[in-house]
Amino acid sequence: MRHPSSRTHVSTLCALAFAASLAVTAPAGAQSAPKGYPADYQQLIDAAKKEGKVIVYSTTDTKAAAPVIQDFEALYPGIKVEYNDMNSTELYSRYISEQASGSNSGDVVWSSAMDSALKLAKDYALTYKSAEAGKVPAWSVWTDRAYGTTFEPTVFVYNKRLIKADEVPTTHAALAQLVSSQADRFKNKVTTYDVEKSAVGFMLAVQDSRNDPKYHDFLRGVGKAGLVVQSSTGTMMERVSSGENLIGYNILGSYAETRAKKDPGLGVAYATDYTLVLSRIAFIGKTAKNKNAAKLWLDYLLSQRGQGVLANKAELASVRDDIGSSNDVAGLTKKLGHALKPIPVNESLLDYLDQNKRLAFIKDWRGAVGK
């Protein structure tokens, strides 16, 4: 659910309606080094306090990030989070432009567009081994420069009033079969990301092609009735809920589950053949003006405390397995087992950022779905 333009949100305004329910009182000794951290970590905290703020560039909605920001500021009083919420394409372009010009920029990048985020990390990230690095999966850490911070399965969403319970597909092949066998019923009623306009959508399509040996058959099936593409998760869910569309795929489960709790018309289904898992990538910039505060922010995001807030208040599933929640790696693995296919934070993400390969993939994708 991205916003069309960048907005800077000073953290004191981020609380919004969360203030009453999510306010966190700073614990005694809140500025002391967390238990188990290096002995000299207090020096980092003191240096970060002198900086007084951390500038975060993110694709995560301000509303979702609000409890994370609040808790970080409660843990480290005197350090404010200047949170910049923008879409993935804008974040990428803005960050590169600012790095090239030497102008002030984000201290931390936190993006759901894993491929473009890793490209930025490869070119601009500071090497920093987080004190929490050993507590997250090996696939989520890239050369101590980029870290996966969430564990978000993709899902099918459907209109519960217009799709019968026994029709709900549980595999990609079943979705393709449902649509292709009733092309008139599903004419212009199936939706997914626009792979040309959505960086996340393109990345997920590439990962689909790597995990599904019959990916082109799947595309031809879901495209037979006319595929409706969007660049916004929110738009897709709204259209499915209203009945304008009947079903959508590759929707971020974190957003879908949050909406489904309040929207009786929206159903959520997980594929049992394979379920891609996205992880929002965070890194610290080499040119960060507030490097110490940035290190605190990154360590907090990966910590048990921070991951607990992500999972239980921000409703972004935890990349750790010790949160004691159904919304972490352990809980989701218990639910979905071997179907889960985490997208690794490594250089394989960069393969299709080559312009010629990207354009060829988009052309092939459009040809398969008849767009």
Contacts in CASP RR format, 6 or more apart in sequence:
PFRMAT RR
TARGET T0000
AUTHOR 0000-0000-0000
METHOD contacts of the structure
MODEL  1
MRHPSSRTHVSTLCALAFAASLAVTAPAGAQSAPKGYPADYQQLIDAAKK
EGKVIVYSTTDTKAAAPVIQDFEALYPGIKVEYNDMNSTELYSRYISEQA
SGSNSGDVVWSSAMDSALKLAKDYALTYKSAEAGKVPAWSVWTDRAYGTT
FEPTVFVYNKRLIKADEVPTTHAALAQLVSSQADRFKNKVTTYDVEKSAV
GFMLAVQDSRNDPKYHDFLRGVGKAGLVVQSSTGTMMERVSSGENLIGYN
ILGSYAETRAKKDPGLGVAYATDYTLVLSRIAFIGKTAKNKNAAKLWLDY
LLSQRGQGVLANKAELASVRDDIGSSNDVAGLTKKLGHALKPIPVNESLL
DYLDQNKRLAFIKDWRGAVGK
1 61 0 8 1.000
1 232 0 8 1.000
1 233 0 8 1.000
1 234 0 8 1.000
1 255 0 8 1.000
2 59 0 8 1.000
2 61 0 8 1.000
2 86 0 8 1.000
2 87 0 8 1.000
2 88 0 8 1.000
2 231 0 8 1.000
2 232 0 8 1.000
2 233 0 8 1.000
3 61 0 8 1.000
3 85 0 8 1.000
3 86 0 8 1.000
3 87 0 8 1.000
4 87 0 8 1.000
5 86 0 8 1.000
5 90 0 8 1.000
6 84 0 8 1.000
6 85 0 8 1.000
6 86 0 8 1.000
6 90 0 8 1.000
6 91 0 8 1.000
6 94 0 8 1.000
7 62 0 8 1.000
7 84 0 8 1.000
7 85 0 8 1.000
7 86 0 8 1.000
8 82 0 8 1.000
8 83 0 8 1.000
8 84 0 8 1.000
9 62 0 8 1.000
9 82 0 8 1.000
9 83 0 8 1.000
9 84 0 8 1.000
9 85 0 8 1.000
10 80 0 8 1.000
10 82 0 8 1.000
10 83 0 8 1.000
11 69 0 8 1.000
11 70 0 8 1.000
11 73 0 8 1.000
11 80 0 8 1.000
11 81 0 8 1.000
11 82 0 8 1.000
11 83 0 8 1.000
12 80 0 8 1.000
14 62 0 8 1.000
14 65 0 8 1.000
14 66 0 8 1.000
14 69 0 8 1.000
14 70 0 8 1.000
14 81 0 8 1.000
14 83 0 8 1.000
15 22 0 8 1.000
15 23 0 8 1.000
15 66 0 8 1.000
15 70 0 8 1.000
16 63 0 8 1.000
16 66 0 8 1.000
18 63 0 8 1.000
18 66 0 8 1.000
18 67 0 8 1.000
18 70 0 8 1.000
22 66 0 8 1.000
22 67 0 8 1.000
22 70 0 8 1.000
22 71 0 8 1.000
22 313 0 8 1.000
23 70 0 8 1.000
24 70 0 8 1.000
24 71 0 8 1.000
24 74 0 8 1.000
25 74 0 8 1.000
26 74 0 8 1.000
26 75 0 8 1.000
26 77 0 8 1.000
27 74 0 8 1.000
27 75 0 8 1.000
30 74 0 8 1.000
30 75 0 8 1.000
30 76 0 8 1.000
30 77 0 8 1.000
31 45 0 8 1.000
31 49 0 8 1.000
31 76 0 8 1.000
31 77 0 8 1.000
32 42 0 8 1.000
32 45 0 8 1.000
33 39 0 8 1.000
33 41 0 8 1.000
33 42 0 8 1.000
33 45 0 8 1.000
34 41 0 8 1.000
34 131 0 8 1.000
34 299 0 8 1.000
34 303 0 8 1.000
34 305 0 8 1.000
36 131 0 8 1.000
37 131 0 8 1.000
37 299 0 8 1.000
38 131 0 8 1.000
41 131 0 8 1.000
44 292 0 8 1.000
44 295 0 8 1.000
44 296 0 8 1.000
45 76 0 8 1.000
45 292 0 8 1.000
45 296 0 8 1.000
47 292 0 8 1.000
48 54 0 8 1.000
48 76 0 8 1.000
48 79 0 8 1.000
48 290 0 8 1.000
48 292 0 8 1.000
48 293 0 8 1.000
48 295 0 8 1.000
48 296 0 8 1.000
49 76 0 8 1.000
49 78 0 8 1.000
49 79 0 8 1.000
50 292 0 8 1.000
51 79 0 8 1.000
51 289 0 8 1.000
51 290 0 8 1.000
51 291 0 8 1.000
51 292 0 8 1.000
51 293 0 8 1.000
52 78 0 8 1.000
52 79 0 8 1.000
52 80 0 8 1.000
52 290 0 8 1.000
52 293 0 8 1.000
53 79 0 8 1.000
53 80 0 8 1.000
53 81 0 8 1.000
53 82 0 8 1.000
53 290 0 8 1.000
53 293 0 8 1.000
54 79 0 8 1.000
54 80 0 8 1.000
54 81 0 8 1.000
54 82 0 8 1.000
54 107 0 8 1.000
54 108 0 8 1.000
54 290 0 8 1.000
54 293 0 8 1.000
54 294 0 8 1.000
54 296 0 8 1.000
54 297 0 8 1.000
55 82 0 8 1.000
55 84 0 8 1.000
55 104 0 8 1.000
55 105 0 8 1.000
55 106 0 8 1.000
55 107 0 8 1.000
55 108 0 8 1.000
55 288 0 8 1.000
55 289 0 8 1.000
55 290 0 8 1.000
56 81 0 8 1.000
56 82 0 8 1.000
56 83 0 8 1.000
56 84 0 8 1.000
56 106 0 8 1.000
56 107 0 8 1.000
56 108 0 8 1.000
56 109 0 8 1.000
56 110 0 8 1.000
56 297 0 8 1.000
57 84 0 8 1.000
57 86 0 8 1.000
57 91 0 8 1.000
57 94 0 8 1.000
57 95 0 8 1.000
57 105 0 8 1.000
57 106 0 8 1.000
57 108 0 8 1.000
57 109 0 8 1.000
57 110 0 8 1.000
57 111 0 8 1.000
58 65 0 8 1.000
58 83 0 8 1.000
58 84 0 8 1.000
58 85 0 8 1.000
58 86 0 8 1.000
58 91 0 8 1.000
58 109 0 8 1.000
58 110 0 8 1.000
58 111 0 8 1.000
59 85 0 8 1.000
59 86 0 8 1.000
59 87 0 8 1.000
59 88 0 8 1.000
59 91 0 8 1.000
59 110 0 8 1.000
59 111 0 8 1.000
59 112 0 8 1.000
59 113 0 8 1.000
59 280 0 8 1.000
60 85 0 8 1.000
60 110 0 8 1.000
60 112 0 8 1.000
60 280 0 8 1.000
60 314 0 8 1.000
60 316 0 8 1.000
61 85 0 8 1.000
62 83 0 8 1.000
62 85 0 8 1.000
64 314 0 8 1.000
64 315 0 8 1.000
64 316 0 8 1.000
65 83 0 8 1.000
65 85 0 8 1.000
65 314 0 8 1.000
66 314 0 8 1.000
67 309 0 8 1.000
67 313 0 8 1.000
67 314 0 8 1.000
68 301 0 8 1.000
68 306 0 8 1.000
68 309 0 8 1.000
68 310 0 8 1.000
68 313 0 8 1.000
68 314 0 8 1.000
69 81 0 8 1.000
69 83 0 8 1.000
71 305 0 8 1.000
71 306 0 8 1.000
71 309 0 8 1.000
71 313 0 8 1.000
72 79 0 8 1.000
72 81 0 8 1.000
72 296 0 8 1.000
72 297 0 8 1.000
72 300 0 8 1.000
72 306 0 8 1.000
73 79 0 8 1.000
73 80 0 8 1.000
73 81 0 8 1.000
75 300 0 8 1.000
75 305 0 8 1.000
76 296 0 8 1.000
76 300 0 8 1.000
79 293 0 8 1.000
79 296 0 8 1.000
81 297 0 8 1.000
84 106 0 8 1.000
86 94 0 8 1.000
88 111 0 8 1.000
88 112 0 8 1.000
88 113 0 8 1.000
88 116 0 8 1.000
88 198 0 8 1.000
88 199 0 8 1.000
88 200 0 8 1.000
89 113 0 8 1.000
89 197 0 8 1.000
89 199 0 8 1.000
91 109 0 8 1.000
91 111 0 8 1.000
91 113 0 8 1.000
92 111 0 8 1.000
92 113 0 8 1.000
92 116 0 8 1.000
92 119 0 8 1.000
92 120 0 8 1.000
92 199 0 8 1.000
95 105 0 8 1.000
95 106 0 8 1.000
95 109 0 8 1.000
95 120 0 8 1.000
95 124 0 8 1.000
96 120 0 8 1.000
98 104 0 8 1.000
98 105 0 8 1.000
98 106 0 8 1.000
99 105 0 8 1.000
99 123 0 8 1.000
99 124 0 8 1.000
99 287 0 8 1.000
102 287 0 8 1.000
104 289 0 8 1.000
105 287 0 8 1.000
105 288 0 8 1.000
106 285 0 8 1.000
106 288 0 8 1.000
107 284 0 8 1.000
107 285 0 8 1.000
107 288 0 8 1.000
107 289 0 8 1.000
107 290 0 8 1.000
107 291 0 8 1.000
107 293 0 8 1.000
107 294 0 8 1.000
107 297 0 8 1.000
108 282 0 8 1.000
108 283 0 8 1.000
108 284 0 8 1.000
108 285 0 8 1.000
108 288 0 8 1.000
108 294 0 8 1.000
108 297 0 8 1.000
108 298 0 8 1.000
109 117 0 8 1.000
109 120 0 8 1.000
109 121 0 8 1.000
109 281 0 8 1.000
109 282 0 8 1.000
109 283 0 8 1.000
109 285 0 8 1.000
110 149 0 8 1.000
110 280 0 8 1.000
110 281 0 8 1.000
110 282 0 8 1.000
110 301 0 8 1.000
111 117 0 8 1.000
111 120 0 8 1.000
111 280 0 8 1.000
111 281 0 8 1.000
111 282 0 8 1.000
112 152 0 8 1.000
112 200 0 8 1.000
112 252 0 8 1.000
112 278 0 8 1.000
112 280 0 8 1.000
112 281 0 8 1.000
113 199 0 8 1.000
113 200 0 8 1.000
113 203 0 8 1.000
114 203 0 8 1.000
114 278 0 8 1.000
114 279 0 8 1.000
114 280 0 8 1.000
114 281 0 8 1.000
114 343 0 8 1.000
114 345 0 8 1.000
114 349 0 8 1.000
115 199 0 8 1.000
115 202 0 8 1.000
115 203 0 8 1.000
115 206 0 8 1.000
115 349 0 8 1.000
115 350 0 8 1.000
115 352 0 8 1.000
115 353 0 8 1.000
116 199 0 8 1.000
116 203 0 8 1.000
116 353 0 8 1.000
117 146 0 8 1.000
117 281 0 8 1.000
117 283 0 8 1.000
118 142 0 8 1.000
118 146 0 8 1.000
118 281 0 8 1.000
118 345 0 8 1.000
118 346 0 8 1.000
118 347 0 8 1.000
118 349 0 8 1.000
118 350 0 8 1.000
119 349 0 8 1.000
119 350 0 8 1.000
119 353 0 8 1.000
120 283 0 8 1.000
121 142 0 8 1.000
121 145 0 8 1.000
121 146 0 8 1.000
121 281 0 8 1.000
121 283 0 8 1.000
122 145 0 8 1.000
122 347 0 8 1.000
122 350 0 8 1.000
124 283 0 8 1.000
124 285 0 8 1.000
124 286 0 8 1.000
124 287 0 8 1.000
125 145 0 8 1.000
125 146 0 8 1.000
125 283 0 8 1.000
125 284 0 8 1.000
125 285 0 8 1.000
125 286 0 8 1.000
126 145 0 8 1.000
126 283 0 8 1.000
126 284 0 8 1.000
126 285 0 8 1.000
126 286 0 8 1.000
126 288 0 8 1.000
126 291 0 8 1.000
126 294 0 8 1.000
127 143 0 8 1.000
127 144 0 8 1.000
127 145 0 8 1.000
128 144 0 8 1.000
128 145 0 8 1.000
128 284 0 8 1.000
128 295 0 8 1.000
128 298 0 8 1.000
129 144 0 8 1.000
130 144 0 8 1.000
130 147 0 8 1.000
130 295 0 8 1.000
130 298 0 8 1.000
130 299 0 8 1.000
130 302 0 8 1.000
131 299 0 8 1.000
132 299 0 8 1.000
132 302 0 8 1.000
132 303 0 8 1.000
133 141 0 8 1.000
133 144 0 8 1.000
133 147 0 8 1.000
133 302 0 8 1.000
134 141 0 8 1.000
135 302 0 8 1.000
135 303 0 8 1.000
135 304 0 8 1.000
135 320 0 8 1.000
135 322 0 8 1.000
136 147 0 8 1.000
136 148 0 8 1.000
136 302 0 8 1.000
136 319 0 8 1.000
136 320 0 8 1.000
137 319 0 8 1.000
137 329 0 8 1.000
137 342 0 8 1.000
139 342 0 8 1.000
139 344 0 8 1.000
139 345 0 8 1.000
139 346 0 8 1.000
140 147 0 8 1.000
140 148 0 8 1.000
140 149 0 8 1.000
140 279 0 8 1.000
140 319 0 8 1.000
140 342 0 8 1.000
140 344 0 8 1.000
140 345 0 8 1.000
141 147 0 8 1.000
141 148 0 8 1.000
141 345 0 8 1.000
142 345 0 8 1.000
142 346 0 8 1.000
142 347 0 8 1.000
145 283 0 8 1.000
146 281 0 8 1.000
146 282 0 8 1.000
146 283 0 8 1.000
146 345 0 8 1.000
147 281 0 8 1.000
147 282 0 8 1.000
147 283 0 8 1.000
147 298 0 8 1.000
147 301 0 8 1.000
147 302 0 8 1.000
147 345 0 8 1.000
148 279 0 8 1.000
148 280 0 8 1.000
148 281 0 8 1.000
148 282 0 8 1.000
148 319 0 8 1.000
148 345 0 8 1.000
149 279 0 8 1.000
149 280 0 8 1.000
149 281 0 8 1.000
149 282 0 8 1.000
149 301 0 8 1.000
149 302 0 8 1.000
149 310 0 8 1.000
149 319 0 8 1.000
150 254 0 8 1.000
150 278 0 8 1.000
150 279 0 8 1.000
150 280 0 8 1.000
150 310 0 8 1.000
150 316 0 8 1.000
150 317 0 8 1.000
150 318 0 8 1.000
150 319 0 8 1.000
151 277 0 8 1.000
151 279 0 8 1.000
151 317 0 8 1.000
151 318 0 8 1.000
151 319 0 8 1.000
151 328 0 8 1.000
151 329 0 8 1.000
151 332 0 8 1.000
151 342 0 8 1.000
152 252 0 8 1.000
152 253 0 8 1.000
152 254 0 8 1.000
152 277 0 8 1.000
152 278 0 8 1.000
152 279 0 8 1.000
152 280 0 8 1.000
152 316 0 8 1.000
152 317 0 8 1.000
153 253 0 8 1.000
153 270 0 8 1.000
153 275 0 8 1.000
153 276 0 8 1.000
153 277 0 8 1.000
153 278 0 8 1.000
153 317 0 8 1.000
153 332 0 8 1.000
153 336 0 8 1.000
153 340 0 8 1.000
154 204 0 8 1.000
154 249 0 8 1.000
154 250 0 8 1.000
154 251 0 8 1.000
154 252 0 8 1.000
154 253 0 8 1.000
154 275 0 8 1.000
154 276 0 8 1.000
154 277 0 8 1.000
154 278 0 8 1.000
155 251 0 8 1.000
155 252 0 8 1.000
155 253 0 8 1.000
155 256 0 8 1.000
155 257 0 8 1.000
155 268 0 8 1.000
155 269 0 8 1.000
155 270 0 8 1.000
155 271 0 8 1.000
155 275 0 8 1.000
156 168 0 8 1.000
156 169 0 8 1.000
156 175 0 8 1.000
156 247 0 8 1.000
156 248 0 8 1.000
156 249 0 8 1.000
156 251 0 8 1.000
156 268 0 8 1.000
156 269 0 8 1.000
156 270 0 8 1.000
156 271 0 8 1.000
157 236 0 8 1.000
157 237 0 8 1.000
157 240 0 8 1.000
157 247 0 8 1.000
157 248 0 8 1.000
157 251 0 8 1.000
157 256 0 8 1.000
157 260 0 8 1.000
157 266 0 8 1.000
157 267 0 8 1.000
157 268 0 8 1.000
157 269 0 8 1.000
158 168 0 8 1.000
158 240 0 8 1.000
158 246 0 8 1.000
158 247 0 8 1.000
158 248 0 8 1.000
158 266 0 8 1.000
158 267 0 8 1.000
158 269 0 8 1.000
159 240 0 8 1.000
159 241 0 8 1.000
159 243 0 8 1.000
159 245 0 8 1.000
159 246 0 8 1.000
159 247 0 8 1.000
159 265 0 8 1.000
159 266 0 8 1.000
159 267 0 8 1.000
160 264 0 8 1.000
160 265 0 8 1.000
160 266 0 8 1.000
160 267 0 8 1.000
161 243 0 8 1.000
161 265 0 8 1.000
162 243 0 8 1.000
162 246 0 8 1.000
163 246 0 8 1.000
163 247 0 8 1.000
167 178 0 8 1.000
168 267 0 8 1.000
168 269 0 8 1.000
169 175 0 8 1.000
169 177 0 8 1.000
169 178 0 8 1.000
169 247 0 8 1.000
169 269 0 8 1.000
169 271 0 8 1.000
170 269 0 8 1.000
170 270 0 8 1.000
170 271 0 8 1.000
170 272 0 8 1.000
171 271 0 8 1.000
171 272 0 8 1.000
171 273 0 8 1.000
172 208 0 8 1.000
172 212 0 8 1.000
172 218 0 8 1.000
172 249 0 8 1.000
172 271 0 8 1.000
172 273 0 8 1.000
172 274 0 8 1.000
173 214 0 8 1.000
173 217 0 8 1.000
173 218 0 8 1.000
173 273 0 8 1.000
175 218 0 8 1.000
175 222 0 8 1.000
175 247 0 8 1.000
175 249 0 8 1.000
175 271 0 8 1.000
176 217 0 8 1.000
176 218 0 8 1.000
176 220 0 8 1.000
176 221 0 8 1.000
176 222 0 8 1.000
177 221 0 8 1.000
178 186 0 8 1.000
178 247 0 8 1.000
179 186 0 8 1.000
179 190 0 8 1.000
179 221 0 8 1.000
179 222 0 8 1.000
179 223 0 8 1.000
179 224 0 8 1.000
179 225 0 8 1.000
179 247 0 8 1.000
180 220 0 8 1.000
180 221 0 8 1.000
180 222 0 8 1.000
180 223 0 8 1.000
180 224 0 8 1.000
180 225 0 8 1.000
182 225 0 8 1.000
183 224 0 8 1.000
183 225 0 8 1.000
184 225 0 8 1.000
185 225 0 8 1.000
185 246 0 8 1.000
186 225 0 8 1.000
186 226 0 8 1.000
186 246 0 8 1.000
186 247 0 8 1.000
187 225 0 8 1.000
187 226 0 8 1.000
188 225 0 8 1.000
188 226 0 8 1.000
188 228 0 8 1.000
188 245 0 8 1.000
189 225 0 8 1.000
189 228 0 8 1.000
189 245 0 8 1.000
189 246 0 8 1.000
189 247 0 8 1.000
190 222 0 8 1.000
190 223 0 8 1.000
190 225 0 8 1.000
190 226 0 8 1.000
190 227 0 8 1.000
190 228 0 8 1.000
190 245 0 8 1.000
190 246 0 8 1.000
190 247 0 8 1.000
190 248 0 8 1.000
190 249 0 8 1.000
191 227 0 8 1.000
191 228 0 8 1.000
191 229 0 8 1.000
191 230 0 8 1.000
191 236 0 8 1.000
191 239 0 8 1.000
191 240 0 8 1.000
191 245 0 8 1.000
191 247 0 8 1.000
191 248 0 8 1.000
192 201 0 8 1.000
192 222 0 8 1.000
192 227 0 8 1.000
192 229 0 8 1.000
192 230 0 8 1.000
192 236 0 8 1.000
192 248 0 8 1.000
192 249 0 8 1.000
192 250 0 8 1.000
192 251 0 8 1.000
193 200 0 8 1.000
193 201 0 8 1.000
193 202 0 8 1.000
193 204 0 8 1.000
193 205 0 8 1.000
193 229 0 8 1.000
193 230 0 8 1.000
193 231 0 8 1.000
193 236 0 8 1.000
193 250 0 8 1.000
194 201 0 8 1.000
194 229 0 8 1.000
194 230 0 8 1.000
194 231 0 8 1.000
195 201 0 8 1.000
195 202 0 8 1.000
195 205 0 8 1.000
195 229 0 8 1.000
195 361 0 8 1.000
195 362 0 8 1.000
195 365 0 8 1.000
196 202 0 8 1.000
196 362 0 8 1.000
197 229 0 8 1.000
197 231 0 8 1.000
198 230 0 8 1.000
198 231 0 8 1.000
198 232 0 8 1.000
200 252 0 8 1.000
200 278 0 8 1.000
201 250 0 8 1.000
202 352 0 8 1.000
202 358 0 8 1.000
202 361 0 8 1.000
202 362 0 8 1.000
203 343 0 8 1.000
203 349 0 8 1.000
204 250 0 8 1.000
204 276 0 8 1.000
204 278 0 8 1.000
205 250 0 8 1.000
205 361 0 8 1.000
205 365 0 8 1.000
206 351 0 8 1.000
206 352 0 8 1.000
206 361 0 8 1.000
207 276 0 8 1.000
207 341 0 8 1.000
207 343 0 8 1.000
208 215 0 8 1.000
208 218 0 8 1.000
208 250 0 8 1.000
208 276 0 8 1.000
209 215 0 8 1.000
209 361 0 8 1.000
211 274 0 8 1.000
211 276 0 8 1.000
211 341 0 8 1.000
212 218 0 8 1.000
212 273 0 8 1.000
212 274 0 8 1.000
216 368 0 8 1.000
219 365 0 8 1.000
219 368 0 8 1.000
219 369 0 8 1.000
220 368 0 8 1.000
220 369 0 8 1.000
222 249 0 8 1.000
222 369 0 8 1.000
223 368 0 8 1.000
223 369 0 8 1.000
223 370 0 8 1.000
226 369 0 8 1.000
226 370 0 8 1.000
227 369 0 8 1.000
227 370 0 8 1.000
227 371 0 8 1.000
228 239 0 8 1.000
228 245 0 8 1.000
229 371 0 8 1.000
230 236 0 8 1.000
230 239 0 8 1.000
233 251 0 8 1.000
233 252 0 8 1.000
233 255 0 8 1.000
233 256 0 8 1.000
234 255 0 8 1.000
234 259 0 8 1.000
236 245 0 8 1.000
236 248 0 8 1.000
236 251 0 8 1.000
237 251 0 8 1.000
237 255 0 8 1.000
237 256 0 8 1.000
237 259 0 8 1.000
237 263 0 8 1.000
237 266 0 8 1.000
239 245 0 8 1.000
240 246 0 8 1.000
240 247 0 8 1.000
240 248 0 8 1.000
240 266 0 8 1.000
241 259 0 8 1.000
241 263 0 8 1.000
241 265 0 8 1.000
241 266 0 8 1.000
250 276 0 8 1.000
252 278 0 8 1.000
253 268 0 8 1.000
254 315 0 8 1.000
254 316 0 8 1.000
254 317 0 8 1.000
256 266 0 8 1.000
256 267 0 8 1.000
256 268 0 8 1.000
257 268 0 8 1.000
257 315 0 8 1.000
258 315 0 8 1.000
259 266 0 8 1.000
260 266 0 8 1.000
260 267 0 8 1.000
260 268 0 8 1.000
270 335 0 8 1.000
270 336 0 8 1.000
270 339 0 8 1.000
271 339 0 8 1.000
272 336 0 8 1.000
272 339 0 8 1.000
273 339 0 8 1.000
274 339 0 8 1.000
274 341 0 8 1.000
275 336 0 8 1.000
275 339 0 8 1.000
275 340 0 8 1.000
275 341 0 8 1.000
276 341 0 8 1.000
276 343 0 8 1.000
277 332 0 8 1.000
277 340 0 8 1.000
277 341 0 8 1.000
277 342 0 8 1.000
277 343 0 8 1.000
278 343 0 8 1.000
279 319 0 8 1.000
279 342 0 8 1.000
279 343 0 8 1.000
279 345 0 8 1.000
280 316 0 8 1.000
281 345 0 8 1.000
282 298 0 8 1.000
282 301 0 8 1.000
283 298 0 8 1.000
284 291 0 8 1.000
284 294 0 8 1.000
284 295 0 8 1.000
284 298 0 8 1.000
285 294 0 8 1.000
288 294 0 8 1.000
300 306 0 8 1.000
301 307 0 8 1.000
301 310 0 8 1.000
302 319 0 8 1.000
302 320 0 8 1.000
304 320 0 8 1.000
304 322 0 8 1.000
304 323 0 8 1.000
307 318 0 8 1.000
307 319 0 8 1.000
307 320 0 8 1.000
307 323 0 8 1.000
307 328 0 8 1.000
308 318 0 8 1.000
308 323 0 8 1.000
308 325 0 8 1.000
308 328 0 8 1.000
310 316 0 8 1.000
310 317 0 8 1.000
310 318 0 8 1.000
311 317 0 8 1.000
311 318 0 8 1.000
311 323 0 8 1.000
311 325 0 8 1.000
311 327 0 8 1.000
311 328 0 8 1.000
312 323 0 8 1.000
312 325 0 8 1.000
312 327 0 8 1.000
315 327 0 8 1.000
317 327 0 8 1.000
317 328 0 8 1.000
317 329 0 8 1.000
317 332 0 8 1.000
318 325 0 8 1.000
318 327 0 8 1.000
318 328 0 8 1.000
318 329 0 8 1.000
319 328 0 8 1.000
319 329 0 8 1.000
320 328 0 8 1.000
320 329 0 8 1.000
321 328 0 8 1.000
321 329 0 8 1.000
321 330 0 8 1.000
321 331 0 8 1.000
321 333 0 8 1.000
322 328 0 8 1.000
322 330 0 8 1.000
323 330 0 8 1.000
324 330 0 8 1.000
324 331 0 8 1.000
325 331 0 8 1.000
326 332 0 8 1.000
326 334 0 8 1.000
326 335 0 8 1.000
332 340 0 8 1.000
333 340 0 8 1.000
343 349 0 8 1.000
351 357 0 8 1.000
352 358 0 8 1.000
352 361 0 8 1.000
365 371 0 8 1.000
END
